[in-house]
């Protein structure tokens, strides 16, 4: 068990190193960082001073070591656009907005997905089940960025109920969180339905029925408790969906989070910010996955891959 | 009893998928206009049923005066070509590695499966955006990017299925008959795991169409002026209020295509190997 966790941790560190190597080489491969940082009228002397400062005259392996050492201290240099804020500061400033959006979407997904999956399984084959299955099919087939735009068109432009974009109040949160949640609601519903159907046909449920427990208790307590384990296994997948969702949904709704920052910095070739935001997101993503692993081992100690 | 009576969903979804492939193949004959050449005099025309619309442009025109319907028809090509080619690449690479891992076992398996675990734990969208910027947006690059994101799932499934068939008598027989490992893996194991891999491939089509559309929407897909559904939505974004049709129709096209692909994948799973449902999960 401990061995499994150590193995997972080692994998995560390797993955993080690959990602760091990628963003490092990206900044070196796509053009001259000195040219990006200085104006076109910079003198030759200014160039060589900056080249030395950035360590660009050193061999690549040494440059990478310097980069990693600085990165570990959260130092990625300053943003090349705007008022040249330190890149990490920018990321930390934007992080809360993303966490707010992602947790809102996750809460909506669980609150809607789990009950729908349970109801669909309990009424397997009935109209309710078919309706819920059509919904999950739609949820997995509609591109979220397009759904966001449709929401803006109906709820903001036509009906005028909610703001089109921006950040600050609860009403700003509703549209982006709902559109981001749609895909995960569908995924969670489907997963809960399948494992509930499994659970409902198992021996301990038969026993509970023979004991004469009310159907409500059997479904919502005994069967559901065991059906939640597969959900934990898929948490990592859901986090990945959330990151993807964050990039496109934050872009559609002009939400000031790190998803939009990542996209903007990649488009602007703002390498310091890009490196900071990509590595921070990867780190968070991996920590989240590791926590899922811990929970999983705690729920089911037999795990051994 | 014919198949069509028992499985209406299978027949309908297969029919729609066939129709979409037909549209992709015959787009030049079906489309009334050149998808990338516009007439600026006819820009931002609404669809024919709205005031100001004309039967000349059934679904209206975009900001450059290009015919939306023609662009939609041509967009089918990009969506289908990207998904089919990238899934094929991912399936070949992933299945090969998975079968090798499952059959040979030992340190080879450890290395391959660690690689799979690592590939799975990288945040896909950021990777795709980074690659998109590094190599520039192009048709072949988006295929490589998406293929790279998918291979690990094929490797996982191929390994799992290989472990199941590895124990069977005919594999033992082949081994005693003196077949080489390579022979056994690709002559005897592959045909027996192929059905599951084909199901996985079908189930991926919908996902890939959405990934491609998302990347095109973000500007790292197939570059303009080529018509791709995702980039059409991006182009319509600034006109949601004044010209809703630019972004609306490509979204509907994506939705219908993905629904058809997903239903077909589900139905094929039920038809060929229902036990796979639990393994694929979502």
Interface residues (C-beta under 8 A of the other chain):
Chain A: X8 X11 X12 X14 X15 X18 X19 X22 X23 X26 X29 X30 X137 X138 X140 X141 X142 X143 X145 X146 X147 X149 X150 X152 X153 X157 X187 X190 X191 X194 X198 X230 X234 X236 X237 X240 X243 X244 X247 X248 X251 X252 X262 X263 X266 X267 X269 X274 X278 X281 X282 X285 X286 X289
Chain B: X114 X117 X118 X120 X121 X122 X123 X124 X125 X126 X127 X129 X130 X132 X133 X134 X206 X210 X213 X214 X217 X218 X219 X230 X233 X236 X237 X240 X241 X244 X247 X248 X250 X251 X254 X255 X258 X259 X262 X263 X277 X278 X281 X282
